Amino acid sequence: MEQLETMTFGQLKKFITELDQRGVRNDTKVFIDTGWDSLQEVNADALKVISAFPFQIEDVLTKEQYGGFVREEKQHTQETIGEKEPVIVIEQFY
């Protein structure tokens, strides 16, 4: 199973410090690159701290295991493993 490295708050703080040192201004816009032809704007109120649970799911075709996280209020949709933890999310709803 390939596991992506999830960004931590410490890594985010370090990156923000580096941005300050590179002269990024307070009015610089933030976007998400979703792989499509254009960038997606991030709403100003999109950053949240929520509770989430880790889970694992099996691909029905390859039988490979993939990990993820599910919001606490949607915990019933997955068979969770591990303990609830606080996470930072970008809520980008349309």
Secondary structure, 3 states (H helix, E strand, C coil): CCCCCCCCHHHHHHHHHHHHHCCCCCCCCCEEECCCCCEEECCCCCEEEEEEEEEEEECCCCCCEEEEEEEHHHHHHCCECCCCEEEEEECCCC
